[in-house]
Amino acid sequence: MSHSTSPEAKLMRQEAFLIALQLRGNYASAARDVGVAYDTQKTWREDSADFAAACKAALEVFKGSLMDEVVRRGRDGFEEPVIFQGRVMYKHDPATGHVCLDDNLEPIPLTIRKHSDPLLAALAESTGVLAGKKGGGKVEVSTEEGENGKPRTVVIFEFTDIVDGKMPEDDPLED
């Protein structure tokens, strides 16, 4: 797929590719999204240090947005609709018992906030949050049987503060 295009058209295609790369984080997907052959974008990167640097910056933007999403899901959580007997449940006005409606007169689903402990634990471990100057830590994520036999995620953070090969004598967290 060879294109003989003007410099302006090439620049527009490169800008579109960079935007897609920021959103997708993958060269092949970004090229496909904007209708550019994979080899074309590869040639652009090989022929232009500026374009290669712009691609690297676009990938950093993607990584940042990915990190934002991991933090949001782990720390802030996400709303999930409540399903009972295969049906979505809706909020009801406690005084009247009527279903609550949004501004578009659509019923408002009843939701529960869920958090992703494994995502937050992986983030903490990968960023070195648990590792201090005088020690470190680790994260263990496992699944065990919870209430009513339903699986639940267990996250164990283990912090250590080892100085000169010994644990501190006065540990304020110990009884």
N, C-alpha and C positions, 0 to 999 in steps of 0.2 A: 504494500500500500504506500505508494510514493506520492507525495504532494509537492507541487511546485507552487509555493505560496509567497506572498509578499512578506517583508519583514514585520509589518504591522499585524498581519494575520497570524504569523508564527508567534509573535509576542502575545497575542490574545489567547492562542491555544496553550501556550506555556503558562499563562496566568490562570486559565481555567484548570489546567492540570495541577498546579500548585494548590489551588483551593480544594480540589478533589483529594489531593494527597493529605491535606490537613484533616479532612473529614474521614478518610478511609484508612490512612496509615499504611498503605500497601501500594507499591508502584503499579502492579498489574491491574488492580481494581480501579485505581485512579485513572489509568490510561483508558481502560474500558469505559468508564463513566463519561469521559469527555470525547470518546471516539478517536483516540490517538493510538497508533500501533505501539506495542510494548517496545519494539526496537527503536522507534522514533524517540521516545522519551529517554531511552538509554543513550542514544546518540547525542541528544541535547546535553545530558549530564557529562558525557565524555568530552564533548567539544567546548563546553563552557564551564569554567570554574565558578562563575557567578550563579549559573543555573543550578549547578551541583550544590552550592552553598544554600541556595534558596530551597532546594529539596530537603536538605538536612534540617533547615529551620522549620519547614512545613511538618516534618516528622516529629520535631520537638513540640510543636503546637499540638499535634495529635496525641503525643505522650502526655502532655499536660492535661488535655481534656479527658483522657483515659484515667489519669490519676484523680482528677476532680470527681469523676463518676464513682471510682472506687471509694474515695473518702465519703462522698454523699451517701452511697448505699451502706457503707459500714458504720459511719457515725450518725448520720441523719436518718437513715432508713428510707423506706419507700412504702407507699400505700398500696395495699392489695385488697381487691374487693372480697367481701365475705360471701361465700357460697354455702348455701344450706340446701340439702337434698337436690343438688344440681341446679339451683336457681340463685341468681344474684339477689342479695338482700338490699333493701333501700332504707334510708333514714326516714324516721317518722317523727312528726311533731308530737311531743309527749302530752300536750294539752288536748289535741283533737284526734290524734291517732292517724291523721292523714299523712300520706307520703310527702316528704319535702321535695320541692322543685327548685332547680337552679334558675338563672336569669333567662335561659332559653326554654323554660318550662319543661325541662327534662328531669326525670327522677334522679335524686342524688344517691349514688350507691353508698352503702355502709362499707367502710374500709377498716382495715387494721394495719398499723404501722409495723413493718418487719425490718429487721437489720440483718446484715450479712457479716456475722462474726468471722467466718473464714476469710473474707475479703479484707477486713480490717486487720486481722492477724497477719495475713500475708504481706500487707502494706507495712505494718509495723516491723516485721522481720526484714523485708527487703530494703527499707530505708535506714535500717540500723537504729531505729528508735530505742530498741532495747539494749543496745550496746553503749556502755558508758566508757569514760576514760579509764576507770579502774575495774573493769570487769566486762560484763556483757549480759546476755540473756538469750532465751530462746522461746519459741512459741510452739505449742503442740495443739493441733486441731484434730478432734476425733468426733465420732458419732456414737452415741450410746442410746439405750432404750430409755425413753422418758415416760411421762404420764400416759396412761392408757395404751402402752406399748408403742407409742409413736416415737420415731427417731428424733433425737435432738442433738444439736451441735454443741460440743464442749471445747472451749478454748482455754488453755492453760498458759499463762505467762510466767516464766521463771526468770527472776532477776538475780544476778550475782554481783557481789561487790568484793572481789578478791584483791587483797593488797599483799604483795610479796609472798604469794602462794598460800596465804591464810585467810580464813573468813574473819571479819571483824568480831571482836569479843562482845561489844555492846551493840546488839542488834535491836533497834527500837521496835521492830515489828514482832519480835519473839516475846512470848509470855514469860 
